[in-house]
Amino acid sequence: MEWKTNSYDFDGIGKYLERITEKKKQLDALRPFPNAALKNIKDNLTLEWTYNSNSIEGNTLTLQETKMVIEEGFTIKGKSLREHFEAVNHHDAIEFVESLVNKKYVLNDKDILNVHGLVLQKIEKEFAGRYRNAGVRISGANFVPPNALKVDALMTELIDWLNDSTVPINEIVKAAIFHHRFVWIHPFFDGNGRTVRLVFNLYLMKLGFPPAIILKNDRKKYYDALNKANNGDYSKLVLLVLQALERSIDLYLSNLNNTYDDYQPISNIVNEPDVPYGQEYVSLLARQGKIDAFKEGKNWYTSKVALNNYIEKRDRKRNLKV
């Protein structure tokens, strides 16, 4: 399968991939994970995943309300029945995805339809688990999805491409491109975003990564990145996926190694007297992937060690040029 890909190789991707590869090695070295620690991490990530994915699509439940609906079965005053079902449905879909994860897993259309069926269960039963059979238009998008008659063949082609181990591309980048192509095909009347964020994470989890959770606060960046990908520029989408994936890996490592306190808001780091940069510049380094950092809500977190590593590398480069 050949697609127009003007760009996904950009300043910072190499550093990100190197760092994520190294962190995955660290994570693998800690296996098998202690059951208690693993359950705590997975419970928190599952809740975040459900909250953020639903929020991107307009669900107004807060993180705490989502937790109450899923774990306690509470009904939240002022929230629609659909929003409650969306929380429970997504949680069920995550459990199904996790049940499929193993190294030998091969993605197939039946599992995609089952994931979608869970996402829309009790909400839109007539569309749940079925490809669309008519045209659709997406508000605010810069493209029109393909004819419904082509959906089945396009999805088969896309799934085969993802499963083809001979495709000469990094697996994380491949997952990001799959994410976009799925959205472009728009195989369902509703629930496409939630479904693809589940399915592309199934692929990443099969490879031994934790799920890459696109945050609600990055909603505009996410949609802008998908629109750029429609024109062949995958750089923004790949960057967003890498940032989301590194954040999840950091959460695993920090909890398993009890090093979470090493990460602080950038605003705290730059206030230390020996830090030569201001908040705006360090935030730029974080967004570009030039320092080890992750985003929590609207704030970027990094560590003094990460910043010092960057400064040391910068100084070595300068000395080599002299």
N, C-alpha and C positions, 0 to 999 in steps of 0.2 A: 504494500500500500504506500503510495507516494502522496505527500501533502506539501503544500507550500509552507516552508518554515524559514522565514527571512532571518530570524534571530532567536536563539535561546542561549547562545554563548556570549556572556557579557562580563564586565568587570565585577568580580566578586564570586561568580559561580564556582570557579576552581577552588577558591578558599573555603567556600561553604561545603563543597563536596568532600574536600580533604578532611575538614573538621568533623563533618557528620560521619565519615568513614571511620575516623579515629575514635569517635565517641561510641559508635556502634561496637567496635572492638572492645572498648572498656565495658560496655553493657553486656556483651556476650561473655566476657570473662567472669562476670558476677553470677552467671547462671549455674545451677538453678536458683531462682529467686526465693527468698523466704516467703512462705505462704501468706503470713500476716501482712507483710510489707506489700506484696504483690496485690493482695485484695484491696488494700487501702488506695494504692496508686490507680488501679483499674477502676474502682468505684468512682474516684474523683474525676478521672479522665472521661469515663462514660457519661457522667453527669454534665461535664463541660461540653462534651461532644454534642449531646442532645440539646442543651440550652443554646449553644452558639449556632448550630445548623438550623434549628427551628427559628431562631431570632433573625438570621439572615433572610429568611423567607417571610418575615413579618409577624411571627408569634410574639406576643407581648408578655408572656410569663417571665418573671425574673429568674435568676439562677436558684434562689432559695425557694421560690414557688414551684419551679420545675422539680426540685428535690422533694418537696412535700407531696406533689402529685404522684411522682413515680414511687417513692419509698413508703408513703403513708396513705396514699389513695385519697388525699384531701381534695375538696372542691374549693377553688379559689374564687371568692366573691368578685364580681365584676369582670371575670374572664369567661370567654365563650367555651361552650362544650367542645368545639373543634380544637381549640388550643390545648385543652386537657388531653384529648385523644392524640394530638400530634406528639405530645411528650411521651405518653405511654407507647404509642406506635414506634417511635424512633428508638426508644429503649429496647423494645422487643426486637427490632431490626438489628441493633448492635449485637444482641445476644446471638442472633442467627448467624451474623457475619463471623463472630468469634468462634462459633461452633464449626465453621468451615476451614478455619486457618490451620494449615500445615504446609510443610516445605514442598510437598508434591502436588498441592492443589492446583487445578487448572480452571480458570474462569470459564463459565458457560452461560448461555442465555437463560437457561432455566433458573439458575441461582439469582441472576439479575432480576428476573420477573418475580421471584419469590421475595427478594428484598423490597422491591417496589410494592408488592402486595401487602407486606407488613407496614410499610410507610403510610399507605392509604387505607388500611383496614379500619372499619367503623366510620370512615369519613366519606369516601367515594368508592363504594363497593363495585359499581359498574365499570370503573376504570382501573381498579387495583389489579396489578399483576398482568396487565395487557398493554401491548404496544398501541399507540394511537392509530385510528383508521381514517383520520381527516386532517386537514391542514391546520396549522396554528401560527399565530404571530405573537412575538414577545415584545412587550412595551419597553422602550428604552434601548433595545438592542439594535446593532447595526447590520443585522442579517435577517433573512427569512429562512426558517428551517426547511429541509428538503421535503418533497412530496411524501405523503404517508405511505404510498405504494413502495417507496424505496427504503423505508425504515428497517425492515427485516434484513434485507441484504446488507445494508450499511452497518448494522449492528454486528452481523456475523463477520463481516470484514474487519471491523474494529476489534472484536474479541480475538480473532485469529492473529491480528497484528500484535496485540498485547501479549499473547501467549507464545509468540515466535521468539525463541531465545537467540536467534541469529541476527536480530535487528541490532545494528551497531550503534547503540545509544545507551547512556547511563540509565539504570532502572528507575531512579527517582524522576529524572527528566521524562522518561517514557510514561510514568504514571501521570505526570502533570499534563502531557500532551493528550493522553487518553481521556483525562478529565475534561479537557476542552472539547475534544471531538465528540464525546458523549453529549455534552451540552449543546453542541452545534447540531447534531442529529436530532436532539430533543425527542427521544422516542416515545415519551408519554404525554398525555394531556396535562397532567399535573404531577408534582413530586419529583421532577427531574433533578433538581439541585440536591435535595436530601439524598436521593438514591445514588447519584454519582459520588457524593462525598462519602458514602458508605462503601461503595464498590471499589473506588480507587484506593481506599484505605485497606480493603480486603487484600488487594494486591501488595501493598506495602507491608502489611502485617505478615503475609506469606513469606516475605523476604527477611523477616525478623525485626522489622521496625515497629515502633508504636504508631498509633494513628496520628496523622497530621491534621490538626484541628484548625480550620479557618475561623478566625475570631469574628464575632459580631462587629466589633469596632473597626475591622478591616473590610467591611461590606462594600464600601465604595471602591476601594482599591481592588477588591476581588472582581467586581463587575467590570471595572475599567480594564483589568488584566485580561478577562475573557474577551472583551471587545477588541483589544489589541491582538489577541491570538486569532481572531477571525480574519485579520489581515496578515497573518503569518508571523507576527512578532510574539514569541512565547516568553520573552525575557521577564516580564513582570509577573506572569503566572508562575514560572519556575521559581523565581525569587520568593514569592509568597508561600509556595509549597515548602521550599527549603527552610524558610523561617519557622513555619508551623511545625515541621518535622523536628527541627533542632530543639524547639521549645519543649516538645514532648519527651525527647531523649534526655534533655536537661532535667526535666521533672523526675524521670526514672532515676538518673544517676544521682541527683542531689538527695533524693529520698533514700536510696539504697546506701549511699555513702555518708548520709547525714551532713551534706555540705550545702544545704539550701541557703543557710545564712551567709554564705560567701557572696551571694548575688544581692545587689542593692540597686535601688533606683539610680539612674544616671545622675539625677540632680544631687544625690548624696555623694556619689563618687567624685564629682568635679569640685565639690567644696573642700576636699582635702588639699592641704597646702602644697603637696608635691606633684599634683596633677597639672600638667602644662596646658590642658585644653579646656574650653568652655563646654557647656551642656549641648549647645547646638551642633558643635563639631563632633562630639562623642556620639550623639544621637545619629548623626549622618553615618559615622563609621558602623554603628549597629545596623542601620537600615541597609547598608551596602554589603553587610556580611564580613566586614574587615576585622571585626572583633567578636569574640564569643559573647553573645547576648541573646536574650529572648524577650518577647513582648507579653505583658500581663495587663489586660485591660487596655488603657491608652498609654501606659508607661513602659519604657524600655528598661530592662534590668541587665546589669553586667557586673563584673567583679574587678577588683583592683589587679588581680593576677592577669586577667585577660587584657586589660589596658596596658599593663607593664610589658606583656609579651609583644603587643603591637608596637610600643615605643622602641623596644629592643630590636625588633626586625627593621623598623624604620631607620634606626641609627646604623645598623649593619649595612643596609643598602647605601646609605649616604657615605659611609667610610669606603665602600667598594668603588664608588664613583670618584673619590678624591684621588 
